[in-house]
Amino acid sequence: MRVLTSFLPMEIFTRNVVGDTPGVTVASMLPASLGCPHDYALTPGDMKKIASADLFVANGLGMEEFLGKPVRRANPKILIVETAHGVRPIREGHDDPAKGTHGGKGHDPGEINPHTWVSPRNAILQVREIEKALSAARPVSAHDFRRNADAYVSRLSALAAEFETAAKTFRRRNIVTFHNVFDYLARDLGLTVVGEIETAPGQEPSAGEIRDLSRTIRERKVPAVFSEPQYSPKLAEALAREAGVPVRVLDPVATGSRALTAYEDAMRRNLSTLKEALSAR
């Protein structure tokens, strides 16, 4: 059975479930250096990969806009697994509890935020969807998939518990992020995203928007501006200078190492960063 995953976090989750199960291969369509597949256009090489795969593991909720007709054209028989199926979605704007006044600006109200995996609790749900799909597609290996998924979920549960324990010590709860990638983690931890630097991918804020965001940071006592390693830090640094706060880095694990523990390792670095920024007086 040939399993194709859309991008890095889906590959890490799937490889943890597959483990060393014989007769199953896992590959990623996007290279580990590319990041979120927002607006990604399939290449002829991608179409070949899809054509030769049995199962396609995606995040879903609009993260992979090419899902559907383009994938079906390349391989009418492929099974598509949208792993975020069981996650309670965050909608931009009106029903988004992790957003403050500036948070929803630039997003279509009601648009679903697809960055579900950046939450260990959601990651557990997504891993279980992968296990379920693999077991249905290959019942002979269902026992192995369950065993591997149980072991990985146990590790992810410990990770989620570390975040939740740390959140009880946070003295500050308002954050400003580079874009809307940490909203699910904020919901888990009782944080409020009071602003984003880029409200649409590649859309830089104006000087006036930077001034407004800087005022929000001061008024809401935001302790730091959080940038992402996938983007240039220049905008975050300019905003932080204007607001008089430091820049810290949070990694949504959209790029990086393909190691089986890469998600946990990156999220623990994020936890350390959040503790340092939010627990100080």
FIMITI-403316 format. One record per residue (C-alpha): chain; residue in three letters; residue number from 1; x, y, z. Coordinates in Angstrom, 1 decimal. Layout:
<pts>
unit: A; code: Ala; pos: NUM; px: X; py: Y; pz: Z
...
</pts>
This chain:
<pts>
unit: A; code: Met; pos: 1; px: 0.0; py: 0.0; pz: 0.0
unit: A; code: Arg; pos: 2; px: 1.4; py: 3.4; pz: -1.1
unit: A; code: Val; pos: 3; px: 0.4; py: 6.3; pz: 1.2
unit: A; code: Leu; pos: 4; px: 1.0; py: 9.9; pz: 0.0
unit: A; code: Thr; pos: 5; px: 0.8; py: 12.7; pz: 2.5
unit: A; code: Ser; pos: 6; px: 0.2; py: 16.4; pz: 1.6
unit: A; code: Phe; pos: 7; px: 2.9; py: 18.1; pz: 3.7
unit: A; code: Leu; pos: 8; px: 5.3; py: 17.7; pz: 6.6
unit: A; code: Pro; pos: 9; px: 3.0; py: 17.3; pz: 9.7
unit: A; code: Met; pos: 10; px: 0.7; py: 14.9; pz: 7.9
unit: A; code: Glu; pos: 11; px: 3.8; py: 12.9; pz: 6.9
unit: A; code: Ile; pos: 12; px: 5.1; py: 12.8; pz: 10.5
unit: A; code: Phe; pos: 13; px: 1.7; py: 11.7; pz: 11.9
unit: A; code: Thr; pos: 14; px: 1.3; py: 9.0; pz: 9.3
unit: A; code: Arg; pos: 15; px: 4.8; py: 7.6; pz: 9.6
unit: A; code: Asn; pos: 16; px: 4.3; py: 7.3; pz: 13.4
unit: A; code: Val; pos: 17; px: 1.1; py: 5.3; pz: 12.7
unit: A; code: Val; pos: 18; px: 2.6; py: 3.1; pz: 10.0
unit: A; code: Gly; pos: 19; px: 5.9; py: 2.5; pz: 11.9
unit: A; code: Asp; pos: 20; px: 7.7; py: -0.6; pz: 10.4
unit: A; code: Thr; pos: 21; px: 4.5; py: -2.3; pz: 9.2
unit: A; code: Pro; pos: 22; px: 5.6; py: -4.4; pz: 6.2
unit: A; code: Gly; pos: 23; px: 4.2; py: -3.6; pz: 2.8
unit: A; code: Val; pos: 24; px: 3.3; py: 0.0; pz: 3.5
unit: A; code: Thr; pos: 25; px: 5.3; py: 3.0; pz: 2.2
unit: A; code: Val; pos: 26; px: 4.8; py: 6.7; pz: 3.2
unit: A; code: Ala; pos: 27; px: 5.9; py: 9.7; pz: 1.1
unit: A; code: Ser; pos: 28; px: 5.2; py: 13.4; pz: 1.2
unit: A; code: Met; pos: 29; px: 4.0; py: 15.3; pz: -1.8
unit: A; code: Leu; pos: 30; px: 5.5; py: 18.7; pz: -0.7
unit: A; code: Pro; pos: 31; px: 9.1; py: 18.8; pz: 0.3
unit: A; code: Ala; pos: 32; px: 9.7; py: 19.3; pz: 4.1
unit: A; code: Ser; pos: 33; px: 11.1; py: 22.8; pz: 3.3
unit: A; code: Leu; pos: 34; px: 8.0; py: 24.2; pz: 1.5
unit: A; code: Gly; pos: 35; px: 5.5; py: 24.9; pz: 4.4
unit: A; code: Cys; pos: 36; px: 1.7; py: 25.1; pz: 4.4
unit: A; code: Pro; pos: 37; px: 0.1; py: 24.2; pz: 1.0
unit: A; code: His; pos: 38; px: -1.9; py: 27.5; pz: 0.9
unit: A; code: Asp; pos: 39; px: -2.6; py: 28.3; pz: -2.8
unit: A; code: Tyr; pos: 40; px: -0.3; py: 25.4; pz: -3.9
unit: A; code: Ala; pos: 41; px: -0.7; py: 24.4; pz: -7.5
unit: A; code: Leu; pos: 42; px: -0.1; py: 20.7; pz: -8.4
unit: A; code: Thr; pos: 43; px: 2.9; py: 20.1; pz: -10.7
unit: A; code: Pro; pos: 44; px: 3.2; py: 17.2; pz: -13.3
unit: A; code: Gly; pos: 45; px: 5.5; py: 15.5; pz: -10.8
unit: A; code: Asp; pos: 46; px: 2.8; py: 15.7; pz: -8.1
unit: A; code: Met; pos: 47; px: 0.2; py: 14.3; pz: -10.5
unit: A; code: Lys; pos: 48; px: 2.5; py: 11.3; pz: -11.0
unit: A; code: Lys; pos: 49; px: 2.8; py: 10.8; pz: -7.3
unit: A; code: Ile; pos: 50; px: -0.9; py: 10.9; pz: -6.8
unit: A; code: Ala; pos: 51; px: -1.5; py: 8.5; pz: -9.8
unit: A; code: Ser; pos: 52; px: 0.7; py: 5.8; pz: -8.1
unit: A; code: Ala; pos: 53; px: -0.7; py: 6.2; pz: -4.5
unit: A; code: Asp; pos: 54; px: -3.5; py: 4.2; pz: -2.9
unit: A; code: Leu; pos: 55; px: -4.2; py: 6.7; pz: 0.0
unit: A; code: Phe; pos: 56; px: -3.8; py: 10.4; pz: 0.2
unit: A; code: Val; pos: 57; px: -3.5; py: 11.8; pz: 3.7
unit: A; code: Ala; pos: 58; px: -4.4; py: 15.5; pz: 4.0
unit: A; code: Asn; pos: 59; px: -5.2; py: 18.0; pz: 6.7
unit: A; code: Gly; pos: 60; px: -8.4; py: 19.2; pz: 5.1
unit: A; code: Leu; pos: 61; px: -10.7; py: 22.1; pz: 6.1
unit: A; code: Gly; pos: 62; px: -9.4; py: 24.0; pz: 3.1
unit: A; code: Met; pos: 63; px: -5.7; py: 23.7; pz: 3.8
unit: A; code: Glu; pos: 64; px: -5.1; py: 21.8; pz: 0.6
unit: A; code: Glu; pos: 65; px: -7.2; py: 23.7; pz: -2.0
unit: A; code: Phe; pos: 66; px: -6.2; py: 21.2; pz: -4.7
unit: A; code: Leu; pos: 67; px: -8.2; py: 18.4; pz: -3.0
unit: A; code: Gly; pos: 68; px: -11.1; py: 17.1; pz: -5.0
unit: A; code: Lys; pos: 69; px: -11.2; py: 17.3; pz: -8.8
unit: A; code: Pro; pos: 70; px: -7.5; py: 17.7; pz: -9.5
unit: A; code: Val; pos: 71; px: -6.6; py: 14.7; pz: -7.3
unit: A; code: Arg; pos: 72; px: -9.5; py: 12.6; pz: -8.7
unit: A; code: Arg; pos: 73; px: -8.4; py: 13.4; pz: -12.2
unit: A; code: Ala; pos: 74; px: -4.9; py: 12.1; pz: -11.5
unit: A; code: Asn; pos: 75; px: -6.2; py: 9.0; pz: -9.7
unit: A; code: Pro; pos: 76; px: -10.0; py: 8.3; pz: -9.6
unit: A; code: Lys; pos: 77; px: -9.5; py: 5.3; pz: -7.2
unit: A; code: Ile; pos: 78; px: -7.4; py: 7.1; pz: -4.6
unit: A; code: Leu; pos: 79; px: -8.8; py: 7.2; pz: -1.1
unit: A; code: Ile; pos: 80; px: -8.6; py: 10.8; pz: 0.4
unit: A; code: Val; pos: 81; px: -8.3; py: 11.1; pz: 4.2
unit: A; code: Glu; pos: 82; px: -9.0; py: 14.6; pz: 5.6
unit: A; code: Thr; pos: 83; px: -7.6; py: 14.1; pz: 9.1
unit: A; code: Ala; pos: 84; px: -9.1; py: 17.3; pz: 10.6
unit: A; code: His; pos: 85; px: -12.5; py: 15.8; pz: 10.1
unit: A; code: Gly; pos: 86; px: -13.1; py: 15.3; pz: 13.9
unit: A; code: Val; pos: 87; px: -11.7; py: 18.7; pz: 15.0
unit: A; code: Arg; pos: 88; px: -14.1; py: 21.4; pz: 16.3
unit: A; code: Pro; pos: 89; px: -13.3; py: 24.1; pz: 13.7
unit: A; code: Ile; pos: 90; px: -12.6; py: 27.7; pz: 14.5
unit: A; code: Arg; pos: 91; px: -14.3; py: 30.1; pz: 12.2
unit: A; code: Glu; pos: 92; px: -12.7; py: 33.5; pz: 11.5
unit: A; code: Gly; pos: 93; px: -14.5; py: 36.6; pz: 12.9
unit: A; code: His; pos: 94; px: -17.7; py: 36.2; pz: 14.8
unit: A; code: Asp; pos: 95; px: -17.4; py: 32.8; pz: 16.5
unit: A; code: Asp; pos: 96; px: -13.7; py: 32.6; pz: 17.1
unit: A; code: Pro; pos: 97; px: -13.1; py: 32.7; pz: 20.8
unit: A; code: Ala; pos: 98; px: -9.3; py: 33.1; pz: 20.4
unit: A; code: Lys; pos: 99; px: -9.6; py: 36.3; pz: 18.5
unit: A; code: Gly; pos: 100; px: -9.5; py: 39.9; pz: 19.8
unit: A; code: Thr; pos: 101; px: -10.5; py: 43.1; pz: 18.0
unit: A; code: His; pos: 102; px: -7.8; py: 43.0; pz: 15.3
unit: A; code: Gly; pos: 103; px: -7.6; py: 39.3; pz: 14.9
unit: A; code: Gly; pos: 104; px: -10.3; py: 38.7; pz: 12.3
unit: A; code: Lys; pos: 105; px: -9.4; py: 41.6; pz: 10.1
unit: A; code: Gly; pos: 106; px: -8.5; py: 40.5; pz: 6.6
unit: A; code: His; pos: 107; px: -10.1; py: 37.1; pz: 6.8
unit: A; code: Asp; pos: 108; px: -13.5; py: 36.3; pz: 5.4
unit: A; code: Pro; pos: 109; px: -16.0; py: 36.1; pz: 8.3
unit: A; code: Gly; pos: 110; px: -17.0; py: 32.5; pz: 8.8
unit: A; code: Glu; pos: 111; px: -14.0; py: 31.1; pz: 6.9
unit: A; code: Ile; pos: 112; px: -12.7; py: 28.1; pz: 8.7
unit: A; code: Asn; pos: 113; px: -9.1; py: 28.3; pz: 10.1
unit: A; code: Pro; pos: 114; px: -7.4; py: 25.1; pz: 8.7
unit: A; code: His; pos: 115; px: -4.3; py: 25.2; pz: 11.0
unit: A; code: Thr; pos: 116; px: -5.7; py: 22.5; pz: 13.2
unit: A; code: Trp; pos: 117; px: -2.5; py: 20.4; pz: 13.7
unit: A; code: Val; pos: 118; px: -0.8; py: 23.1; pz: 15.8
unit: A; code: Ser; pos: 119; px: -2.5; py: 21.8; pz: 18.9
unit: A; code: Pro; pos: 120; px: -1.4; py: 18.5; pz: 20.5
unit: A; code: Arg; pos: 121; px: -5.1; py: 17.8; pz: 21.4
unit: A; code: Asn; pos: 122; px: -6.1; py: 18.1; pz: 17.7
unit: A; code: Ala; pos: 123; px: -3.0; py: 16.2; pz: 16.6
unit: A; code: Ile; pos: 124; px: -4.3; py: 13.2; pz: 18.6
unit: A; code: Leu; pos: 125; px: -7.7; py: 13.4; pz: 16.8
unit: A; code: Gln; pos: 126; px: -5.9; py: 13.6; pz: 13.5
unit: A; code: Val; pos: 127; px: -3.7; py: 10.6; pz: 14.2
unit: A; code: Arg; pos: 128; px: -6.8; py: 8.6; pz: 15.1
unit: A; code: Glu; pos: 129; px: -8.3; py: 9.5; pz: 11.7
unit: A; code: Ile; pos: 130; px: -5.1; py: 8.3; pz: 10.0
unit: A; code: Glu; pos: 131; px: -5.2; py: 5.0; pz: 12.0
unit: A; code: Lys; pos: 132; px: -8.9; py: 4.5; pz: 11.1
unit: A; code: Ala; pos: 133; px: -8.3; py: 5.1; pz: 7.4
unit: A; code: Leu; pos: 134; px: -5.2; py: 2.9; pz: 7.2
unit: A; code: Ser; pos: 135; px: -6.9; py: 0.1; pz: 9.0
unit: A; code: Ala; pos: 136; px: -9.9; py: 0.2; pz: 6.7
unit: A; code: Ala; pos: 137; px: -7.7; py: 0.2; pz: 3.6
unit: A; code: Arg; pos: 138; px: -5.5; py: -2.6; pz: 4.9
unit: A; code: Pro; pos: 139; px: -7.3; py: -4.7; pz: 7.6
unit: A; code: Val; pos: 140; px: -4.5; py: -7.2; pz: 7.8
unit: A; code: Ser; pos: 141; px: -2.3; py: -4.6; pz: 9.4
unit: A; code: Ala; pos: 142; px: -5.0; py: -3.0; pz: 11.6
unit: A; code: His; pos: 143; px: -3.4; py: -4.4; pz: 14.8
unit: A; code: Asp; pos: 144; px: 0.0; py: -2.9; pz: 14.0
unit: A; code: Phe; pos: 145; px: -1.6; py: 0.5; pz: 13.1
unit: A; code: Arg; pos: 146; px: -3.5; py: 0.5; pz: 16.4
unit: A; code: Arg; pos: 147; px: -0.5; py: -0.4; pz: 18.4
unit: A; code: Asn; pos: 148; px: 1.7; py: 2.3; pz: 16.8
unit: A; code: Ala; pos: 149; px: -1.1; py: 4.9; pz: 17.0
unit: A; code: Asp; pos: 150; px: -1.7; py: 4.1; pz: 20.7
unit: A; code: Ala; pos: 151; px: 2.0; py: 4.6; pz: 21.4
unit: A; code: Tyr; pos: 152; px: 2.1; py: 7.9; pz: 19.5
unit: A; code: Val; pos: 153; px: -1.1; py: 9.2; pz: 21.1
unit: A; code: Ser; pos: 154; px: 0.4; py: 8.4; pz: 24.5
unit: A; code: Arg; pos: 155; px: 3.3; py: 10.7; pz: 23.7
unit: A; code: Leu; pos: 156; px: 1.1; py: 13.4; pz: 22.3
unit: A; code: Ser; pos: 157; px: -1.2; py: 13.2; pz: 25.4
unit: A; code: Ala; pos: 158; px: 1.9; py: 13.8; pz: 27.6
unit: A; code: Leu; pos: 159; px: 2.8; py: 16.8; pz: 25.4
unit: A; code: Ala; pos: 160; px: -0.7; py: 18.2; pz: 25.7
unit: A; code: Ala; pos: 161; px: -0.6; py: 17.8; pz: 29.4
unit: A; code: Glu; pos: 162; px: 2.7; py: 19.7; pz: 29.6
unit: A; code: Phe; pos: 163; px: 1.1; py: 22.6; pz: 27.7
unit: A; code: Glu; pos: 164; px: -2.0; py: 22.7; pz: 29.9
unit: A; code: Thr; pos: 165; px: 0.0; py: 22.5; pz: 33.2
unit: A; code: Ala; pos: 166; px: 2.2; py: 25.4; pz: 32.0
unit: A; code: Ala; pos: 167; px: -0.8; py: 27.5; pz: 30.9
unit: A; code: Lys; pos: 168; px: -1.9; py: 27.6; pz: 34.5
unit: A; code: Thr; pos: 169; px: 1.2; py: 29.6; pz: 35.3
unit: A; code: Phe; pos: 170; px: 0.8; py: 32.2; pz: 32.5
unit: A; code: Arg; pos: 171; px: 0.5; py: 35.7; pz: 33.9
unit: A; code: Arg; pos: 172; px: -0.2; py: 37.2; pz: 30.4
unit: A; code: Arg; pos: 173; px: -2.8; py: 35.8; pz: 28.1
unit: A; code: Asn; pos: 174; px: -2.8; py: 38.2; pz: 25.1
unit: A; code: Ile; pos: 175; px: -0.6; py: 37.4; pz: 22.1
unit: A; code: Val; pos: 176; px: 0.3; py: 38.7; pz: 18.7
unit: A; code: Thr; pos: 177; px: 1.3; py: 36.2; pz: 16.0
unit: A; code: Phe; pos: 178; px: 2.6; py: 36.4; pz: 12.5
unit: A; code: His; pos: 179; px: -0.6; py: 35.0; pz: 11.0
unit: A; code: Asn; pos: 180; px: -3.5; py: 32.9; pz: 12.1
unit: A; code: Val; pos: 181; px: -1.7; py: 29.6; pz: 12.6
unit: A; code: Phe; pos: 182; px: -1.7; py: 29.4; pz: 16.4
unit: A; code: Asp; pos: 183; px: -5.5; py: 29.9; pz: 17.0
unit: A; code: Tyr; pos: 184; px: -6.2; py: 26.3; pz: 18.0
unit: A; code: Leu; pos: 185; px: -3.3; py: 26.2; pz: 20.5
unit: A; code: Ala; pos: 186; px: -4.5; py: 29.5; pz: 21.9
unit: A; code: Arg; pos: 187; px: -8.0; py: 28.0; pz: 22.3
unit: A; code: Asp; pos: 188; px: -6.5; py: 25.1; pz: 24.2
unit: A; code: Leu; pos: 189; px: -4.5; py: 27.3; pz: 26.5
unit: A; code: Gly; pos: 190; px: -7.0; py: 30.1; pz: 27.2
unit: A; code: Leu; pos: 191; px: -4.9; py: 32.7; pz: 25.3
unit: A; code: Thr; pos: 192; px: -6.4; py: 35.5; pz: 23.1
unit: A; code: Val; pos: 193; px: -4.8; py: 36.4; pz: 19.8
unit: A; code: Val; pos: 194; px: -5.3; py: 40.1; pz: 19.8
unit: A; code: Gly; pos: 195; px: -3.6; py: 40.7; pz: 16.5
unit: A; code: Glu; pos: 196; px: -1.8; py: 39.2; pz: 13.5
unit: A; code: Ile; pos: 197; px: 0.9; py: 40.8; pz: 11.4
unit: A; code: Glu; pos: 198; px: -0.2; py: 39.3; pz: 8.1
unit: A; code: Thr; pos: 199; px: -3.9; py: 38.8; pz: 7.9
unit: A; code: Ala; pos: 200; px: -3.6; py: 37.1; pz: 4.5
unit: A; code: Pro; pos: 201; px: -0.6; py: 35.1; pz: 3.2
unit: A; code: Gly; pos: 202; px: 1.9; py: 37.5; pz: 1.6
unit: A; code: Gln; pos: 203; px: -0.2; py: 40.6; pz: 2.3
unit: A; code: Glu; pos: 204; px: 2.1; py: 42.9; pz: 4.3
unit: A; code: Pro; pos: 205; px: 0.5; py: 45.4; pz: 6.7
unit: A; code: Ser; pos: 206; px: 0.6; py: 49.1; pz: 5.9
unit: A; code: Ala; pos: 207; px: 2.4; py: 51.6; pz: 8.2
unit: A; code: Gly; pos: 208; px: -0.9; py: 52.5; pz: 9.7
unit: A; code: Glu; pos: 209; px: -1.8; py: 48.9; pz: 10.5
unit: A; code: Ile; pos: 210; px: 1.6; py: 48.5; pz: 12.2
unit: A; code: Arg; pos: 211; px: 0.9; py: 51.6; pz: 14.3
unit: A; code: Asp; pos: 212; px: -2.5; py: 50.2; pz: 15.2
unit: A; code: Leu; pos: 213; px: -1.1; py: 46.9; pz: 16.1
unit: A; code: Ser; pos: 214; px: 1.7; py: 48.5; pz: 18.1
unit: A; code: Arg; pos: 215; px: -1.0; py: 50.5; pz: 20.1
unit: A; code: Thr; pos: 216; px: -2.9; py: 47.2; pz: 20.7
unit: A; code: Ile; pos: 217; px: 0.3; py: 45.6; pz: 22.0
unit: A; code: Arg; pos: 218; px: 0.8; py: 48.4; pz: 24.5
unit: A; code: Glu; pos: 219; px: -2.8; py: 48.7; pz: 25.6
unit: A; code: Arg; pos: 220; px: -3.4; py: 44.9; pz: 26.0
unit: A; code: Lys; pos: 221; px: 0.0; py: 44.4; pz: 27.7
unit: A; code: Val; pos: 222; px: 1.2; py: 41.8; pz: 25.1
unit: A; code: Pro; pos: 223; px: 4.7; py: 40.7; pz: 26.2
unit: A; code: Ala; pos: 224; px: 6.2; py: 39.8; pz: 22.9
unit: A; code: Val; pos: 225; px: 5.6; py: 39.6; pz: 19.1
unit: A; code: Phe; pos: 226; px: 5.7; py: 36.0; pz: 17.8
unit: A; code: Ser; pos: 227; px: 7.3; py: 35.4; pz: 14.4
unit: A; code: Glu; pos: 228; px: 7.5; py: 32.1; pz: 12.5
unit: A; code: Pro; pos: 229; px: 10.7; py: 30.5; pz: 11.2
unit: A; code: Gln; pos: 230; px: 9.0; py: 30.0; pz: 7.8
unit: A; code: Tyr; pos: 231; px: 8.9; py: 33.8; pz: 7.2
unit: A; code: Ser; pos: 232; px: 11.3; py: 36.7; pz: 7.2
unit: A; code: Pro; pos: 233; px: 11.5; py: 38.2; pz: 10.7
unit: A; code: Lys; pos: 234; px: 11.7; py: 41.8; pz: 9.4
unit: A; code: Leu; pos: 235; px: 8.0; py: 42.7; pz: 9.8
unit: A; code: Ala; pos: 236; px: 7.9; py: 41.2; pz: 13.3
unit: A; code: Glu; pos: 237; px: 11.1; py: 43.1; pz: 14.3
unit: A; code: Ala; pos: 238; px: 9.7; py: 46.4; pz: 12.9
unit: A; code: Leu; pos: 239; px: 6.5; py: 45.9; pz: 14.9
unit: A; code: Ala; pos: 240; px: 8.4; py: 44.9; pz: 18.1
unit: A; code: Arg; pos: 241; px: 10.6; py: 48.0; pz: 17.8
unit: A; code: Glu; pos: 242; px: 7.6; py: 50.2; pz: 17.5
unit: A; code: Ala; pos: 243; px: 5.8; py: 48.6; pz: 20.4
unit: A; code: Gly; pos: 244; px: 8.9; py: 48.2; pz: 22.6
unit: A; code: Val; pos: 245; px: 8.7; py: 44.5; pz: 23.1
unit: A; code: Pro; pos: 246; px: 10.9; py: 41.5; pz: 22.1
unit: A; code: Val; pos: 247; px: 10.4; py: 39.1; pz: 19.2
unit: A; code: Arg; pos: 248; px: 10.1; py: 35.4; pz: 20.0
unit: A; code: Val; pos: 249; px: 9.8; py: 32.5; pz: 17.5
unit: A; code: Leu; pos: 250; px: 6.9; py: 30.0; pz: 17.5
unit: A; code: Asp; pos: 251; px: 7.1; py: 27.2; pz: 15.0
unit: A; code: Pro; pos: 252; px: 3.9; py: 25.7; pz: 13.5
unit: A; code: Val; pos: 253; px: 5.9; py: 22.6; pz: 12.4
unit: A; code: Ala; pos: 254; px: 5.0; py: 23.2; pz: 8.7
unit: A; code: Thr; pos: 255; px: 8.7; py: 22.8; pz: 7.7
unit: A; code: Gly; pos: 256; px: 11.7; py: 21.2; pz: 9.3
unit: A; code: Ser; pos: 257; px: 12.9; py: 17.8; pz: 10.3
unit: A; code: Arg; pos: 258; px: 11.1; py: 14.6; pz: 9.1
unit: A; code: Ala; pos: 259; px: 12.1; py: 12.7; pz: 12.2
unit: A; code: Leu; pos: 260; px: 9.4; py: 10.7; pz: 14.0
unit: A; code: Thr; pos: 261; px: 9.7; py: 13.0; pz: 17.1
unit: A; code: Ala; pos: 262; px: 10.0; py: 16.3; pz: 15.1
unit: A; code: Tyr; pos: 263; px: 6.4; py: 17.4; pz: 15.9
unit: A; code: Glu; pos: 264; px: 6.9; py: 16.8; pz: 19.6
unit: A; code: Asp; pos: 265; px: 10.4; py: 18.4; pz: 19.6
unit: A; code: Ala; pos: 266; px: 9.2; py: 21.6; pz: 17.9
unit: A; code: Met; pos: 267; px: 6.1; py: 21.9; pz: 20.1
unit: A; code: Arg; pos: 268; px: 8.2; py: 21.6; pz: 23.2
unit: A; code: Arg; pos: 269; px: 10.4; py: 24.4; pz: 21.9
unit: A; code: Asn; pos: 270; px: 7.2; py: 26.4; pz: 21.4
unit: A; code: Leu; pos: 271; px: 6.2; py: 25.6; pz: 25.0
unit: A; code: Ser; pos: 272; px: 9.5; py: 26.8; pz: 26.3
unit: A; code: Thr; pos: 273; px: 9.1; py: 30.1; pz: 24.4
unit: A; code: Leu; pos: 274; px: 5.5; py: 30.6; pz: 25.6
unit: A; code: Lys; pos: 275; px: 6.6; py: 29.9; pz: 29.3
unit: A; code: Glu; pos: 276; px: 9.4; py: 32.4; pz: 29.0
unit: A; code: Ala; pos: 277; px: 7.2; py: 35.1; pz: 27.4
unit: A; code: Leu; pos: 278; px: 3.9; py: 34.7; pz: 29.3
unit: A; code: Ser; pos: 279; px: 5.0; py: 33.6; pz: 32.8
unit: A; code: Ala; pos: 280; px: 7.2; py: 36.6; pz: 33.6
unit: A; code: Arg; pos: 281; px: 5.7; py: 39.5; pz: 35.6
</pts>
